Amino acid sequence: MMTFLARMKIKQGKEEEFVRIAKVLTEKVKALEPETLNYQFFKLRDEPMGYAVYEQFASEAAEEAHQNTPHFHELAPGLIECIDGTYVREFLDPLD
């Protein structure tokens, strides 16, 4: 299993576009990617313009497959355009 939280800041004036694209991408992932176990965007409560996406995949191959889907290639550039700077991935490993 592969799990991570990716944190990012959004450019001023791009928040509405980012949320719209994130919702569309989430719907597509949930409908079309059975090996994606969890995929959800969040607004960070204590960080102005801060967002995160929690992603959990059955395997590293499933995460790679996610990045190669047509819907990811169509929607990810719009999300990236909204990001102020870059994003940081925090990998989460189970305790067992």
C-alpha positions in Angstrom: 0.0 0.0 0.0 1.1 3.6 -0.7 -0.3 6.5 1.3 0.6 10.2 1.4 -0.6 13.6 2.1 0.4 16.3 -0.4 0.2 19.9 0.9 0.1 23.0 -1.3 -0.7 26.7 -1.3 -3.0 28.2 -4.0 -2.4 31.4 -5.8 -4.6 34.4 -5.0 -7.6 34.4 -7.3 -7.2 30.7 -8.3 -9.0 29.1 -5.3 -12.4 28.7 -7.0 -10.8 27.1 -10.1 -8.6 24.8 -8.0 -11.6 23.6 -6.0 -13.7 23.0 -9.2 -10.9 21.0 -10.9 -10.2 19.0 -7.6 -13.8 18.0 -7.4 -13.9 16.8 -11.0 -10.7 14.9 -10.6 -11.9 13.3 -7.4 -15.1 12.1 -9.1 -13.2 10.6 -12.0 -10.7 8.9 -9.7 -13.4 7.3 -7.5 -15.4 6.1 -10.6 -12.5 4.8 -12.7 -9.6 3.7 -10.5 -10.5 0.7 -8.3 -6.9 0.4 -7.1 -7.1 4.0 -5.6 -8.4 3.3 -2.1 -8.8 6.9 -1.0 -8.5 10.2 -2.8 -9.8 13.3 -1.1 -8.9 17.0 -1.1 -9.0 19.2 2.0 -8.8 22.9 2.8 -6.3 23.4 5.6 -8.0 25.2 8.4 -5.1 27.1 9.9 -3.2 27.8 6.6 -4.5 30.7 4.4 -4.8 29.4 0.8 -3.6 26.0 2.1 -4.9 22.7 0.7 -4.0 19.1 0.8 -4.9 15.9 -0.9 -4.9 12.5 0.9 -4.1 9.7 -1.5 -4.0 6.0 -0.8 -3.2 3.4 -3.4 -3.2 -0.4 -3.3 0.4 -0.4 -4.5 3.1 1.8 -6.0 2.0 0.5 -9.4 -1.6 1.8 -8.8 -0.2 5.2 -8.0 1.8 5.2 -11.2 -1.3 4.0 -13.1 -3.2 6.9 -11.6 -0.7 9.4 -12.9 -1.0 7.9 -16.4 -4.8 8.0 -16.7 -6.4 10.2 -19.4 -8.4 12.2 -16.7 -5.2 12.9 -14.7 -3.4 14.1 -17.8 -6.4 16.3 -18.7 -7.0 17.8 -15.2 -3.6 17.9 -13.4 -2.1 20.8 -15.5 -5.1 23.0 -14.4 -4.5 22.1 -10.8 -0.7 22.7 -11.1 -1.4 26.1 -12.6 -3.3 27.1 -9.5 -0.5 26.1 -7.1 1.7 28.9 -5.7 5.1 27.3 -5.8 5.2 23.5 -5.5 3.6 20.9 -3.3 5.1 18.7 -0.5 4.3 15.0 -0.2 4.3 13.5 3.3 4.4 9.7 3.0 2.5 7.8 5.7 3.5 4.3 6.7 1.3 2.0 8.7 2.4 1.0 12.2 2.3 -2.7 11.5 
